Structure formats: C-alpha cells, structure tokens
Amino acid sequence: MPAVRTDGEVTDRTPDRGAVQEVAQVHAAGVLPTDPSGTNREGCWDLLGPRTRERLEAQAGGRWAWWGELDEDEYPEVFVFGPLGMCRAASVVREGRRVYLVERVRFEPDALIRRSFHRDAPDPRGRTSRFFRPRRPVGDTPVRDSSSTPAVPADLGLDDRDSGVLGNLPARVQEFLQQPFLGEDQGVVAKWYYAARDGETDRQTWIVFALMGDRDVTVASGVRTVPHRVPLERAGWELDYYHAPVRRPRPAP
C-alpha cells in the first residue's frame, strides 16, 4: 500500500498488525418472552391523559415507533420515537399528586437515517414455478468489511433476553442497529416490545426494538408474518428502521 504525506512527513498506511475491527453480532432468534402483566402498548397509551399523549407526539414530531409497559408501581411508561427525538412519559408524584412527566432526547437536525426492509412471506403450500425458484431475499445478507484487519464480534452489553429478541430481526437490520455503537462506550440500553396475533393462515408479530446510547439511538419497528407450517427464517417482513444521532450541546456564543 502506498505511503501518504501528512504535514511534511511520509507515513506508511500499512495497518497495525495487532489492530482488530469490531463488527456487529448477528444474534440467533430467541423465544419472545411473555409479559406477565398482560397490558399491551395500546392499553398503556389509553391510561395516559389526552394532554400527555399530545405532548408526546408533538415533542417527538410524530409516532414513527412506540411502545409502552407498566412500571414497578403498575403505572404506564410510554416511549415515542419520531423525527425530533425519543420521548418518554413516566409517572411521578409531585405535591402529593401523581402526574406524568414527559422527557425528550433531541436528535441532530437532518441527520436521521431511515431505511425499509420488505420480504414477502412464502406460500405455505410450497407452490413455485419450476422456472422461477425462490432467491435469497434482497437486503438480508450481512455486509462484511473485506479489509485484512481481523474482525471480532462487538459486545454491547446486551443480556440473553435482549440479544434473543434482537435475533428475531433480519440480519441486515441487526447489523444496522448496532453499527453506530461499535468501538464506542455509550452505555447502551435495549428496549423492546412485541405483540402477536394468530390468524387462520399465519401468525403476525408486531415488533419494536431500540438501542439507546449517549450519542446515538437506533430503532426498528414493523410486523413479521409467518404462515403456518413455514419456518421462522422464511418469515415475511414489513419493517422500518432508523439511526438518529443525539443532538450535542451547542457552545455558548
């Protein structure tokens, strides 16, 4: 590899033989845990007052992805992701009254990346033309760096439940969600939600998965469709996924 000149000195661009490159792990799909509370996100949303719901959507700039759960005191905690930020409504007690506090993590303007993943579910009867065979779904093959630098799987600190839920997403989406945190120490927190419905011909699962760090937020939200008698790895998907850099403090003029 040719040398390059920097500030009047010639520097060899040969990479450090001891250097390694972190790559995102493609996790195996785990069993989606059962929520013992039995309260879904719509139920949590309804428990919020109308003014709190309006503030959440207004401060997030829309409801692109969202989820809710009950806190340890059985009050709803709701997250809303939109183009302006990630917002949370949580219950607090002030002056003897329980109210909902809305907090927001703002995003850098015009820096949000949005992508989509689509894959049709196969015919469970297995009917395909002998001339047109199913091909590998576009966009579901992980992209690997072809450089000679040794690669090691990154450890973002996810526990088995978090990584198992993440593993239910397509490989390309898993890598995208983890990419901003590689080589960084951001104190990543995973949040996720899912709800399933069994139909006559298939099982549909609505999934939201988010990784939140000090400087970046990534989110995937969509629905997976698995026809009966079809393996999970051949599920159909309608999925949007995002990367939003967190807005940095502006220096004083």
C-alpha positions in Angstrom: 0.0 0.0 0.0 1.5 3.4 -0.9 2.7 5.8 1.7 0.9 9.2 2.2 2.3 12.6 3.1 1.0 14.3 6.3 2.3 17.6 7.4 5.6 17.1 5.5 6.2 13.6 6.8 5.8 10.3 4.9 3.6 7.9 6.7 3.2 4.2 5.9 -0.5 3.3 5.6 0.1 -0.4 6.3 -2.4 -1.2 9.1 -1.2 -2.2 12.6 -0.9 -6.0 12.6 -2.2 -6.1 16.2 -5.3 -4.0 15.4 -8.8 -5.5 15.3 -12.1 -4.3 13.9 -15.3 -4.7 15.9 -18.2 -6.0 13.9 -21.9 -6.3 14.8 -23.1 -9.7 16.0 -25.9 -11.4 14.2 -27.7 -13.0 17.0 -29.8 -16.1 16.9 -33.5 -15.7 17.4 -34.6 -16.3 20.9 -38.1 -17.1 22.2 -40.0 -13.9 22.7 -40.6 -13.6 26.4 -44.2 -13.4 27.7 -45.3 -10.2 29.5 -46.9 -11.3 32.8 -48.8 -8.0 33.1 -51.0 -8.7 30.2 -51.1 -4.9 29.4 -50.3 -4.1 25.8 -49.0 -0.8 24.4 -52.5 0.3 23.4 -53.6 -0.2 27.0 -50.7 1.8 28.3 -51.4 4.6 25.8 -55.0 4.8 26.9 -54.0 5.1 30.5 -52.2 8.3 29.8 -54.3 11.5 29.7 -55.1 13.2 26.4 -52.7 16.1 27.1 -49.8 13.8 27.9 -50.4 11.9 24.6 -50.5 15.1 22.7 -47.2 16.3 24.3 -45.5 13.0 23.5 -46.4 13.1 19.8 -45.7 16.9 19.5 -42.3 16.7 21.1 -41.3 13.5 19.1 -42.6 15.1 15.8 -44.9 12.1 15.2 -45.3 8.5 16.3 -43.0 6.6 14.0 -42.4 3.9 16.6 -43.7 3.5 20.1 -44.2 1.1 22.9 -45.5 1.0 26.5 -45.2 -1.0 29.6 -46.2 -0.9 33.3 -43.6 0.3 35.8 -43.0 -1.4 39.1 -45.9 0.6 40.6 -48.2 -0.6 37.8 -48.4 2.8 36.1 -47.8 3.2 32.4 -44.4 4.2 31.0 -44.6 5.1 27.3 -41.9 5.8 24.7 -42.5 7.5 21.4 -39.8 7.8 18.7 -40.1 10.4 15.9 -38.0 12.7 13.7 -37.5 15.3 16.5 -36.5 12.9 19.3 -37.1 10.0 21.6 -39.7 10.9 24.2 -40.8 9.1 27.4 -43.8 9.7 29.6 -43.4 8.4 33.2 -45.4 8.6 36.3 -44.1 10.8 39.2 -45.6 12.2 42.4 -45.5 16.0 42.9 -47.0 17.8 45.8 -49.0 14.7 46.7 -50.4 14.3 43.2 -49.5 11.7 40.6 -48.7 13.3 37.2 -46.9 12.2 34.0 -43.6 13.8 33.2 -42.6 14.0 29.5 -38.9 13.9 28.8 -37.2 14.1 25.4 -33.8 13.3 23.9 -33.4 15.6 20.9 -31.9 14.5 17.6 -29.5 16.3 15.4 -31.5 18.1 12.7 -31.5 16.5 9.2 -29.1 13.7 10.4 -31.7 10.9 10.9 -31.3 7.9 8.5 -34.4 5.9 7.7 -34.5 2.6 5.8 -37.0 -0.1 5.0 -36.9 -3.9 4.7 -39.6 -5.8 2.8 -39.9 -9.5 2.2 -43.0 -11.4 1.2 -43.9 -14.5 3.2 -43.8 -17.7 1.1 -46.8 -19.7 0.1 -47.2 -22.4 2.8 -48.4 -24.8 0.2 -44.9 -24.6 -1.4 -46.2 -23.8 -4.9 -43.5 -22.3 -7.1 -42.9 -22.4 -10.8 -40.2 -24.9 -12.0 -38.8 -22.0 -14.0 -38.7 -19.4 -11.2 -37.2 -20.6 -7.9 -37.1 -18.5 -4.7 -34.0 -16.5 -4.4 -32.1 -15.2 -1.3 -34.1 -12.1 -0.1 -32.5 -8.8 -1.2 -31.0 -7.0 1.8 -30.9 -9.9 4.2 -27.2 -10.8 3.6 -24.9 -9.2 6.2 -22.3 -6.8 4.7 -18.7 -7.7 5.8 -15.7 -5.5 5.5 -13.3 -7.0 3.0 -10.2 -5.4 4.6 -7.5 -7.6 6.1 -8.0 -6.3 9.6 -9.1 -9.1 12.0 -12.7 -8.8 13.0 -14.1 -9.5 16.4 -17.8 -9.5 17.4 -18.7 -6.4 19.4 -20.1 -6.8 22.9 -22.7 -4.1 23.5 -23.6 -5.5 27.0 -26.9 -6.9 25.9 -28.3 -9.7 28.1 -29.6 -13.0 26.8 -33.2 -11.8 26.6 -32.2 -8.6 24.7 -30.0 -10.4 22.2 -32.6 -13.1 21.7 -35.3 -10.5 20.8 -32.8 -8.7 18.6 -32.1 -12.0 16.9 -35.7 -12.2 15.6 -34.9 -9.3 13.2 -33.4 -9.8 9.8 -29.6 -10.0 9.8 -29.2 -6.7 7.8 -31.3 -4.9 10.3 -29.5 -6.3 13.3 -26.2 -5.0 11.9 -27.6 -1.6 11.1 -29.0 -1.1 14.6 -25.6 -2.0 16.3 -23.3 -0.2 13.8 -23.3 3.3 15.5 -22.2 1.7 18.8 -19.2 -0.3 17.5 -15.9 0.8 19.1 -17.9 3.2 21.4 -18.6 3.2 25.1 -22.1 4.7 25.2 -23.7 2.7 27.9 -26.2 1.1 25.5 -29.7 0.3 26.8 -32.0 -2.0 24.9 -35.8 -1.5 24.9 -38.2 -3.7 23.0 -41.9 -4.6 22.7 -43.9 -7.1 20.7 -47.5 -8.3 20.3 -48.6 -11.4 18.4 -51.8 -12.4 16.7 -52.7 -15.9 15.4 -54.8 -15.9 12.3 -56.3 -18.7 10.2 -53.3 -18.9 7.9 -50.5 -17.2 9.7 -49.0 -15.6 12.8 -48.3 -11.9 12.8 -46.0 -10.3 15.3 -45.5 -6.5 15.8 -42.0 -5.8 17.0 -40.3 -2.7 18.2 -36.6 -2.8 19.1 -34.5 0.2 20.2 -30.8 0.7 21.3 -30.2 3.9 23.1 -26.8 5.3 23.9 -25.3 8.7 25.0 -24.7 9.8 21.4 -26.9 7.6 19.2 -30.4 6.0 19.1 -31.4 3.2 16.7 -34.9 1.8 16.3 -36.6 -0.9 14.2 -40.4 -1.2 14.0 -42.6 -3.4 11.9 -44.6 -6.6 11.5 -43.4 -10.2 10.9 -45.7 -12.6 9.1 -45.1 -16.4 9.4 -47.5 -18.6 7.6 -48.4 -21.8 9.3 -46.1 -24.7 8.6 -43.4 -22.3 7.4 -40.0 -22.0 9.3 -39.3 -18.7 11.1 -36.3 -17.9 9.0 -38.6 -17.6 5.9 -41.0 -15.1 7.5 -42.3 -12.1 5.6 -41.4 -8.6 6.9 -42.6 -5.0 6.6 -40.0 -3.1 8.7 -38.7 0.4 9.0 -35.5 1.1 10.9 -33.7 4.2 11.9 -30.5 5.8 13.2 -30.7 9.1 14.9 -27.6 10.9 16.3 -28.4 12.6 19.6 -28.1 16.4 19.5 -24.9 17.7 21.0 -24.9 20.7 23.4 -24.2 23.9 21.4 -21.2 26.1 22.6 -22.2 29.4 24.1 -21.7 32.3 21.7 
